[in-house]
Amino acid sequence: MANTLHVQNVTYRYGAKTALDDVSFELAQGRFCALLGPNGAGKSTLFSLLTRLLVARQGTIHVAGHDIAHDPRAALAKIGVVFQQQTLDLNMSVAQNLRYFAALQGLSGRAAQQRIDQALDRLAMRERAGEKARNLNGGHRRRMEIARALIHDPQVLLLDEPTVGLDTSSRQAITDHVHDLADSGLLVLWATHLVDEIRPDDDVVILHRGKVRAHDRAAAIAGAGSLSEAFIAMTDTPVPSL
Ligand SMILES: Nc1ncnc2c1ncn2[C@@H]1O[C@H](COP(=O)(O)OP(=O)(O)OP(=O)(O)O)[C@@H](O)[C@H]1O
């Protein structure tokens, strides 16, 4: 399997409600892919399937060549996740939060410290290691969660609307950092409904009412117009710019 993330003919229903309808796409290592869709498009359902909170009865998902249904442990070991809801212990320091997560991944001692330092460096957070999470602003808490998602050295980083609730400069910093992570070799899947977080060279999967409406470079989807215009035309949904 050439591509790192391979979603093939995935359909998911909540009772009579079809949330994902024959969804297929493949993504390569070192790419930033925006999963763009209006409310109710199916983004969270897809993330739940990719992290195995839900199990697809129809279709297949491969991560780094591992079938998530047949070899979930190997597939999930290749994925780092940043959920929309904050999941930090605010009473612990940045380093303690990361050490705790490293321990859950079976890492301890010098190996854990090395991974923690590397992950903090990638997000320019090393100098904040001793601070209590409670004292960090929203943008730095998010960066810490991203650092934590990288500790087990995954190939794929999933982020579910990671800039919700952040001010403009924090949003920009996080968006830039995560693009840098993709440039350094990670495959990033970034769920959003905000087109201004997407760069012309990014991959974009547009999801609407459970179906993939487009999958291409952002510039190709935008064509002669803008990505917002293309998105509105495909989904009949006005896109908020913030
Ligand atoms: N537990 C559930 N039971 C029934 N229907 C559900 C359930 N969860 C989601 N849905 C429906 O499935 C569809 C896809 O929802 P999903 O949450 O995956 O979309 P989304 O793109 O993540 O939207 P949002 O940005 O609002 O979170 C929607 O129509 C939603 O109402």
The ligand as an SDF file (V2000), in Angstrom:
LIG
                    3D

 31 33  0  0  0  0  0  0  0  0999 V2000
  -24.7680    9.5280   17.7540 N   0  0  0  0  0  0  0  0  0  0  0  0
  -25.4390    9.9210   16.6820 C   0  0  0  0  0  0  0  0  0  0  0  0
  -26.6840    9.4660   16.4250 N   0  0  0  0  0  0  0  0  0  0  0  0
  -27.3640    9.8440   15.3160 C   0  0  0  0  0  0  0  0  0  0  0  0
  -26.8950   10.6770   14.3850 N   0  0  0  0  0  0  0  0  0  0  0  0
  -25.6520   11.1630   14.5750 C   0  0  0  0  0  0  0  0  0  0  0  0
  -24.8630   10.8240   15.7260 C   0  0  0  0  0  0  0  0  0  0  0  0
  -23.6830   11.4630   15.6420 N   0  0  0  0  0  0  0  0  0  0  0  0
  -23.7280   12.1780   14.4980 C   0  0  0  0  0  0  0  0  0  0  0  0
  -24.9050   11.9970   13.8690 N   0  0  0  0  0  0  0  0  0  0  0  0
  -25.3020   12.5790   12.5780 C   0  0  0  0  0  0  0  0  0  0  0  0
  -24.3760   12.1580   11.6000 O   0  0  0  0  0  0  0  0  0  0  0  0
  -24.0670   13.2140   10.6970 C   0  0  0  0  0  0  0  0  0  0  0  0
  -22.5600   13.4790   10.7180 C   0  0  0  0  0  0  0  0  0  0  0  0
  -22.2030   14.0010   12.0110 O   0  0  0  0  0  0  0  0  0  0  0  0
  -20.7080   14.3960   12.4090 P   0  0  0  0  0  0  0  0  0  0  0  0
  -20.7420   14.8080   13.8520 O   0  0  0  0  0  0  0  0  0  0  0  0
  -19.7960   13.3040   11.9990 O   0  0  0  0  0  0  0  0  0  0  0  0
  -20.4620   15.6710   11.4790 O   0  0  0  0  0  0  0  0  0  0  0  0
  -19.3480   16.8010   11.6060 P   0  0  0  0  0  0  0  0  0  0  0  0
  -18.9100   17.0920   10.2160 O   0  0  0  0  0  0  0  0  0  0  0  0
  -18.3100   16.3870   12.5780 O   0  0  0  0  0  0  0  0  0  0  0  0
  -20.1560   18.0190   12.1790 O   0  0  0  0  0  0  0  0  0  0  0  0
  -19.7300   19.0410   13.3200 P   0  0  0  0  0  0  0  0  0  0  0  0
  -18.7360   19.9500   12.7110 O   0  0  0  0  0  0  0  0  0  0  0  0
  -21.0430   19.7100   13.6220 O   0  0  0  0  0  0  0  0  0  0  0  0
  -19.2060   18.2270   14.4810 O   0  0  0  0  0  0  0  0  0  0  0  0
  -24.9030   14.4210   11.1490 C   0  0  0  0  0  0  0  0  0  0  0  0
  -26.0680   14.4400   10.3690 O   0  0  0  0  0  0  0  0  0  0  0  0
  -25.2280   14.0970   12.5920 C   0  0  0  0  0  0  0  0  0  0  0  0
  -26.4690   14.6730   12.9650 O   0  0  0  0  0  0  0  0  0  0  0  0
  1  2  1  0
  2  3  1  0
  2  7  2  0
  3  4  2  0
  4  5  1  0
  5  6  2  0
  6  7  1  0
  6 10  1  0
  7  8  1  0
  8  9  2  0
  9 10  1  0
 10 11  1  0
 11 12  1  0
 11 30  1  0
 12 13  1  0
 13 14  1  0
 13 28  1  0
 14 15  1  0
 15 16  1  0
 16 17  2  0
 16 18  1  0
 16 19  1  0
 19 20  1  0
 20 21  2  0
 20 22  1  0
 20 23  1  0
 23 24  1  0
 24 25  2  0
 24 26  1  0
 24 27  1  0
 28 29  1  0
 28 30  1  0
 30 31  1  0
M  END
$$$$
